[in-house]
Amino acid sequence: MKNEPGRPAQLITKKFAKELHSNFMKYRASIIAKYIKKEDANAVWFSIEELENYIHYIKSKGAKKGFAVNGIRFYFGVYPNEKKYADKAGLMTLFLTATGKRIRPVALNSVQTFALTRENNDPDDQNNDNEDIQSIEPMNYGSIGRPPSLLY
């Protein structure tokens, strides 16, 4: 029989979660809706399988690229207002990117194709423990809580 996981220190009460979401709807969503002249997404959903697969992918790819992957950073974004994004066009999204620390120096002939922020290549720099790993693709395309809005 497997041991049950420990209780995460970051858990919050349902009451506080409702307060946070209510504050978002009151102080952010209403302002965004007035500015973009439509109701925006207010939640993003990923399946457990998608998240577990992404975690496995970034750990594996990170190790191959010389990184100790230690987390995932969540960024807010907005889809371009183009037809190819259909009902997501112009709406808020959330995307994930791997973070970590370089444990092996970069090969001189490697090419990096994506950049959110500067990737620190000095393995001895103590300030780069949670840098975005630019050479691993971010993940997007969860199901957005688009209008009508979801309420927590």
C-alpha positions as CSV (number, residue, x, y, z in Angstrom):
1,M,0.0,0.0,0.0
2,K,1.3,3.5,-0.9
3,N,1.8,6.1,1.7
4,E,-0.6,9.0,1.5
5,P,1.0,12.3,0.4
6,G,1.7,14.9,3.0
7,R,-0.7,17.8,3.3
8,P,0.7,20.7,1.2
9,A,1.5,23.8,3.2
10,Q,0.0,26.1,0.5
11,L,-3.6,24.8,0.9
12,I,-6.2,27.5,1.6
13,T,-9.8,27.3,2.9
14,K,-12.7,27.1,0.5
15,K,-13.9,30.4,2.1
16,F,-10.7,32.2,1.3
17,A,-10.7,30.7,-2.3
18,K,-14.2,32.2,-2.7
19,E,-13.0,35.5,-1.4
20,L,-10.0,35.6,-3.8
21,H,-12.2,34.8,-6.7
22,S,-14.8,37.3,-5.7
23,N,-12.1,39.9,-5.4
24,F,-10.9,39.0,-8.9
25,M,-14.4,39.3,-10.4
26,K,-15.0,42.6,-8.5
27,Y,-11.6,44.4,-8.9
28,R,-10.2,42.9,-12.1
29,A,-12.8,41.2,-14.3
30,S,-15.2,44.2,-14.3
31,I,-12.4,46.5,-15.3
32,I,-11.2,44.2,-18.1
33,A,-14.7,43.7,-19.4
34,K,-15.2,47.5,-19.6
35,Y,-12.0,47.9,-21.5
36,I,-12.3,45.0,-24.0
37,K,-16.1,45.4,-24.2
38,K,-16.9,41.8,-23.4
39,E,-16.7,39.3,-20.6
40,D,-13.3,37.6,-20.3
41,A,-12.2,34.2,-19.2
42,N,-11.8,33.9,-15.4
43,A,-10.5,30.3,-15.0
44,V,-8.4,27.8,-16.9
45,W,-8.7,24.0,-16.5
46,F,-6.1,21.3,-17.3
47,S,-6.7,17.6,-16.7
48,I,-4.6,15.7,-14.2
49,E,-3.3,13.6,-17.1
50,E,-2.2,16.7,-19.0
51,L,-0.4,18.2,-16.0
52,E,1.3,14.9,-15.1
53,N,2.4,14.5,-18.7
54,Y,3.8,18.0,-18.8
55,I,5.6,17.5,-15.6
56,H,7.1,14.3,-16.9
57,Y,8.0,16.0,-20.2
58,I,9.8,19.0,-18.6
59,K,11.7,16.9,-16.1
60,S,12.9,14.6,-18.9
61,K,13.7,17.3,-21.4
62,G,15.2,19.5,-18.7
63,A,17.6,16.7,-17.6
64,K,18.7,16.2,-21.3
65,K,19.3,20.0,-21.6
66,G,21.3,20.1,-18.4
67,F,18.7,21.5,-16.0
68,A,17.3,20.5,-12.6
69,V,13.7,21.3,-13.2
70,N,12.2,22.5,-9.9
71,G,8.9,24.0,-10.7
72,I,6.3,25.5,-13.1
73,R,5.6,29.2,-13.4
74,F,2.1,30.2,-14.5
75,Y,1.8,33.3,-16.8
76,F,-1.3,35.2,-17.8
77,G,-1.7,35.9,-21.5
78,V,-4.2,37.1,-24.0
79,Y,-5.0,35.3,-27.3
80,P,-4.5,37.4,-30.4
81,N,-7.8,38.7,-31.8
82,E,-7.6,36.5,-34.9
83,K,-10.1,34.2,-36.5
84,K,-7.8,31.2,-36.1
85,Y,-8.3,31.4,-32.3
86,A,-12.1,31.2,-32.7
87,D,-14.0,31.7,-29.4
88,K,-10.7,32.2,-27.5
89,A,-9.7,35.3,-29.6
90,G,-9.0,38.3,-27.4
91,L,-9.6,36.3,-24.2
92,M,-7.3,35.8,-21.2
93,T,-5.4,32.5,-20.9
94,L,-2.9,30.9,-18.6
95,F,0.2,29.2,-19.8
96,L,2.9,27.2,-17.9
97,T,6.6,27.2,-18.3
98,A,9.3,25.0,-16.6
99,T,11.6,26.6,-14.1
100,G,14.9,25.3,-12.7
101,K,18.6,25.6,-12.3
102,R,21.2,24.8,-14.9
103,I,23.4,21.9,-13.7
104,R,25.5,21.5,-16.8
105,P,26.9,24.2,-19.0
106,V,25.2,24.9,-22.4
107,A,26.8,23.3,-25.4
108,L,28.4,25.9,-27.7
109,N,26.3,24.7,-30.7
110,S,22.9,24.6,-29.0
111,V,20.1,26.8,-30.4
112,Q,17.4,28.2,-28.2
113,T,14.1,28.9,-30.0
114,F,11.8,30.4,-27.3
115,A,12.4,33.3,-24.8
116,L,10.2,34.7,-22.1
117,T,13.1,36.0,-19.9
118,R,16.8,35.8,-20.0
119,E,18.1,32.3,-19.1
120,N,21.1,32.5,-16.8
121,N,23.7,30.0,-18.1
122,D,26.1,30.3,-15.1
123,P,25.7,27.1,-13.1
124,D,27.4,28.7,-10.1
125,D,25.0,31.7,-9.9
126,Q,22.9,31.3,-6.8
127,N,20.2,33.7,-8.1
128,N,19.1,31.4,-10.9
129,D,17.4,28.6,-9.0
130,N,14.0,29.4,-10.4
131,E,14.7,30.8,-13.8
132,D,12.3,30.1,-16.7
133,I,13.9,27.4,-18.9
134,Q,13.6,29.0,-22.3
135,S,14.7,25.9,-24.2
136,I,11.6,23.9,-23.0
137,E,8.3,24.7,-24.6
138,P,5.6,26.3,-22.5
139,M,2.2,24.6,-22.2
140,N,-1.2,26.2,-23.0
141,Y,-4.6,25.3,-24.4
142,G,-6.3,24.3,-21.3
143,S,-10.1,24.9,-21.2
144,I,-10.8,28.5,-20.3
145,G,-13.7,29.5,-18.1
146,R,-15.0,31.8,-20.8
147,P,-18.4,33.5,-20.7
148,P,-20.5,32.8,-19.0
149,S,-18.0,33.1,-16.2
150,L,-17.4,30.3,-13.8
151,L,-17.9,31.2,-10.1
152,Y,-15.9,29.5,-7.4
